[in-house]
């Protein structure tokens, strides 16, 4: 009898409607962190790429297709950053909502004032992975805030019942980020006007925000690995311009940057490739870590 009533209550539990969470999938962990900040407990968020992966080149694995199959909203950085791997996942997911043009697809580059947009589309066959402008805009917290607003608006459209919650979360996030930004700008004031050697053109928005000048890139073109002749030119420029730092993401090989940094000589700063979203890190914590590493570099410490 007791068993029967237990089974009955179990069945009752099972027949309750599942909690209607908005299922959000972001291409990269920084976007996932922004979505989590504005979605709060009304959403579940996953990131397709890890912070340790180069976001231009992600393996289109079957488990990612599964995530997209169930998604209500797909967030993309756009500008062809993900064009080498996202379209095949979208097609494989058999979920029309998250296809380009669908209500569940959001290209977040539309919210940002873009840098490095050339008039003529660059030939991707030459290896340039930024043919439509620079997609690394989440290094600028001002751009991240605009993206967060755009995400909140789309969440409210898809899930009007919780629109008030998204609005409140966005307000809280705005306050937290703006307060943090003031502190970061103070700490990074010495970067203003500083000549910096970057590995990839990913630092354009960080430079625009903090005021440093990228005088050379270790990559001859975005996505093209360094070669000896180019490294020679980078070294000459770095010395002639009195570069203060060499900066790159952790997901790039460090051997060439290490060589350049040692020969100039200046500190090499390696930045995390993104928010450690699965580890519970927030976007604000991610930027705080980035600011800390740049600060340490300016103080002459190579991590
Ligand atoms: Zn790039």
Boltz pocket constraint, residues with backbone or C-beta under 6 A from the ligand:
constraints:
  - pocket:
      binder: B
      contacts: [[A, 56], [A, 129], [A, 130], [A, 135], [A, 136], [A, 200], [A, 201], [A, 202], [A, 222]]
      max_distance: 6.0
